Amino acid sequence: MSIFHILLVAVIQGITEFLPVSSSGHLILLPNLTALDDQGLAIDVAAHVGTLGAVVLYFWADVRLAILGLPRALIGKRDTQGSKLAFLLIVATIPVIIAGLFLKLTGLNDAMRSIAVIGWTMLGFGLVLWWADQKGANTRTEADWSTKDAWRLGLWQAVALIPGTSRSGITITGARFMGYERSDAAKIAMLISIPTILASGTLLGLDVASQANMAMMRDMGLAAIFSFIAALLALALMMRLLKSVSFTPYVIYRVVLGAILLFIAYS
């Protein structure tokens, strides 16, 4: 696999993983709209590792709290800030794990990987994000995050298994509908993504472990590094911009890309 191809895949994954524009949709489109081969499962795993590293580093203070509170959360204790955060992250991850296993076992996951599906989800959920962002109140912060909200955001996140939806986009949409401020909605969405990316990366990693060789390991290492840098920059930029702008620029991008994809799919 060429360095250029690895760089392209890693940068696309890194930039789009945390922006509300769907990383999976863009990676599926890459081989479909270009002459490039599909990057393969190994590079997908490496790119996920890179983006996981980026979000953990950016929100390290919160991640550290959750790690320290995890033992108490596992025995049902929520009497510290860390144990409460760890418990809420576990709750929010359960729906996507169940839905992911269902799609994998039924084969529906592969059936949805089409330009038409991505076009409709890119456009449709982009408009839903705009609606939630415009109509949602700005009365709640991350301190208001509850078990009920964690379940609801977990269900929203499960919808992101449909290619083109965007994991960050759909959870931000759900949080904005619940009245969370933009930056807090984005932060909660990013934190929720950590156990989800970890779970999916581990599952994918088991599939490629037996195929690993030196060339593959080199490619995976480069993909992880490139995606880490791209994701960290994109995440920092988005969180800074949310202090002064809405999600409308991302919505415009989604609607335009969705319309183009639908034109391609049905022409």
C-alpha positions in Angstrom: 0.0 0.0 0.0 1.5 3.4 -1.0 2.4 6.0 1.6 0.0 8.4 -0.2 -2.9 6.0 0.0 -2.2 5.4 3.8 -1.9 9.2 4.4 -5.1 9.9 2.5 -7.1 7.3 4.4 -5.7 8.3 7.8 -6.3 12.0 7.3 -9.8 11.4 6.1 -10.5 9.2 9.1 -8.8 11.6 11.5 -10.6 14.7 10.3 -14.0 13.2 10.0 -14.1 11.0 13.1 -15.0 13.8 15.4 -16.6 16.3 13.1 -20.3 15.7 12.6 -19.8 14.5 8.9 -19.3 10.7 9.2 -15.9 9.1 9.0 -17.3 5.7 7.9 -19.2 7.3 5.1 -16.2 9.1 3.8 -14.0 5.9 4.0 -16.6 3.9 2.1 -16.9 6.6 -0.6 -13.1 6.7 -1.1 -12.7 3.5 -3.1 -16.2 3.9 -4.7 -15.5 7.4 -6.1 -11.8 6.9 -7.0 -9.5 4.4 -8.6 -8.0 3.5 -5.2 -8.5 0.0 -3.8 -10.3 -0.5 -0.5 -7.8 0.2 2.3 -8.7 -3.0 4.1 -9.5 -3.9 7.7 -6.0 -3.5 9.0 -5.7 0.2 8.1 -9.2 0.8 9.5 -8.1 -0.6 12.8 -4.9 1.5 12.8 -6.8 4.7 11.9 -9.3 4.0 14.8 -6.4 3.6 17.2 -5.0 6.9 16.1 -8.3 8.7 16.6 -8.8 7.0 19.9 -5.4 8.3 21.0 -6.3 11.8 19.9 -9.6 12.0 21.9 -8.1 10.5 25.0 -5.3 13.0 24.9 -7.6 16.0 24.3 -9.9 15.0 27.1 -7.3 13.4 29.3 -8.5 15.0 32.6 -12.0 13.5 32.1 -10.6 10.2 30.9 -8.3 9.9 33.9 -11.3 10.6 36.2 -13.3 7.9 34.5 -10.5 5.4 34.7 -9.9 6.0 38.4 -13.7 5.8 39.0 -14.2 2.6 36.9 -13.7 0.1 39.7 -16.4 1.7 41.9 -18.7 2.1 38.9 -18.4 -1.7 38.1 -19.7 -2.5 41.6 -22.6 0.0 41.2 -21.1 2.9 43.2 -21.6 6.4 41.8 -20.5 8.4 44.8 -17.6 10.2 43.2 -17.3 12.3 40.0 -15.1 9.7 38.4 -17.3 6.7 39.2 -20.4 8.6 38.0 -18.7 9.5 34.7 -17.5 5.9 34.2 -21.0 4.5 34.9 -22.6 7.0 32.4 -20.1 6.1 29.7 -20.8 2.3 30.2 -24.5 2.9 30.0 -24.2 5.0 26.8 -22.1 2.3 25.2 -24.4 -0.7 25.8 -27.0 0.1 23.0 -24.3 0.5 20.2 -22.7 -2.8 21.2 -26.0 -4.6 21.0 -26.9 -3.0 17.7 -23.5 -3.6 16.3 -23.5 -7.3 17.1 -27.0 -7.6 15.6 -25.9 -5.9 12.3 -22.7 -8.0 12.1 -24.6 -11.3 12.7 -27.3 -10.5 10.3 -25.0 -9.2 7.6 -27.0 -5.9 7.4 -23.8 -4.0 8.1 -22.4 -4.8 4.6 -25.8 -4.4 2.9 -25.9 -0.7 3.9 -22.5 0.2 2.5 -23.8 1.9 -0.7 -23.6 5.4 -2.1 -27.3 5.8 -2.0 -27.6 5.0 1.7 -24.7 7.3 2.5 -26.3 10.1 0.4 -29.6 9.9 2.2 -28.1 9.7 5.7 -25.6 12.4 5.0 -28.4 14.8 3.8 -31.2 13.7 6.2 -29.3 13.6 9.4 -27.5 16.8 8.4 -30.9 18.5 8.4 -31.9 16.9 11.7 -28.6 18.2 13.2 -29.5 21.7 11.9 -33.0 21.5 13.4 -31.7 20.3 16.8 -29.0 23.0 16.8 -31.5 25.8 16.0 -34.4 24.6 18.2 -32.4 23.1 21.1 -32.2 25.2 24.3 -28.9 26.1 25.8 -29.9 25.5 29.4 -27.9 22.4 30.3 -24.2 21.6 30.8 -22.2 18.4 31.2 -22.8 18.6 35.0 -26.5 17.8 34.2 -25.7 14.5 32.5 -27.8 11.8 34.0 -28.4 8.0 33.6 -31.5 8.7 31.6 -29.7 11.0 29.2 -26.9 8.4 28.9 -29.4 5.7 27.8 -31.0 8.1 25.3 -27.7 9.2 23.9 -26.6 5.6 23.6 -29.7 4.9 21.5 -28.9 7.9 19.3 -25.3 6.6 19.0 -26.6 3.2 17.8 -28.2 4.9 14.8 -24.7 5.9 13.7 -24.0 2.3 12.7 -25.9 3.3 9.5 -23.1 4.5 7.2 -23.1 8.3 6.6 -24.9 9.1 9.9 -21.9 10.2 11.9 -21.3 9.0 15.4 -20.4 12.4 16.7 -23.1 14.1 14.6 -26.0 12.0 15.8 -25.0 12.1 19.5 -24.5 15.9 19.3 -27.9 16.1 17.7 -29.4 14.1 20.6 -27.7 16.2 23.2 -28.8 19.5 21.5 -32.4 18.2 21.5 -32.0 17.6 25.2 -31.0 21.2 25.7 -27.2 20.8 26.2 -25.1 23.8 25.2 -23.1 23.3 22.0 -19.7 22.8 23.5 -21.0 20.6 26.2 -23.0 18.5 23.7 -19.8 18.1 21.6 -17.8 17.2 24.7 -20.3 14.5 25.9 -20.4 13.1 22.3 -16.6 12.9 22.2 -16.4 11.2 25.6 -19.1 8.7 24.6 -17.1 7.8 21.5 -14.1 6.6 23.5 -15.5 3.3 24.8 -17.3 2.8 21.5 -14.1 3.3 19.4 -12.2 1.1 21.9 -14.8 -1.7 21.6 -15.0 -1.6 17.8 -11.2 -1.3 17.4 -10.7 -4.3 19.6 -13.2 -6.4 17.7 -11.7 -5.4 14.3 -8.2 -6.0 15.7 -9.0 -9.6 16.6 -10.0 -10.1 12.9 -6.6 -8.9 11.6 -4.3 -10.2 14.3 -3.6 -13.5 12.5 -2.8 -11.8 9.2 -0.2 -9.3 10.6 3.2 -9.2 9.0 6.0 -6.6 8.9 4.7 -4.7 5.9 1.2 -4.6 7.4 2.6 -3.5 10.7 4.5 -0.6 9.1 1.4 0.5 7.2 -0.7 0.3 10.3 1.8 2.3 12.3 1.9 5.1 9.7 -1.9 5.1 9.5 -2.2 5.4 13.3 0.3 8.3 13.5 -1.3 10.2 10.6 -4.9 9.8 11.9 -3.8 10.8 15.4 -2.4 14.1 14.2 -5.3 14.8 11.9 -7.9 13.9 14.6 -6.2 16.0 17.3 -6.1 19.1 15.0 -9.7 18.6 13.8 -11.0 18.1 17.4 -9.2 21.1 18.8 -10.4 23.3 15.9 -14.0 22.2 16.3 -14.1 22.7 20.0 -12.6 26.2 19.6 -15.0 27.2 16.8 -18.0 26.1 18.8 -17.4 29.0 21.2 -18.4 31.4 18.5 -20.2 29.5 15.7 -23.0 27.0 15.3 -23.0 23.6 13.6 -24.4 25.1 10.4 -21.2 24.9 8.4 -21.1 21.2 8.9 -24.8 20.9 8.0 -24.2 22.8 4.7 -21.3 20.4 3.9 -23.4 17.4 4.6 -26.4 18.6 2.6 -24.2 19.4 -0.4 -22.3 16.2 -0.3 -25.5 14.2 0.3 -27.2 15.8 -2.8 -24.1 15.0 -4.9 -24.1 11.4 -3.8 -27.8 10.9 -4.5 -27.3 12.4 -8.0 -24.5 9.9 -8.6 -26.4 7.0 -7.1 -29.6 7.6 -9.2 -28.1 9.0 -12.4 
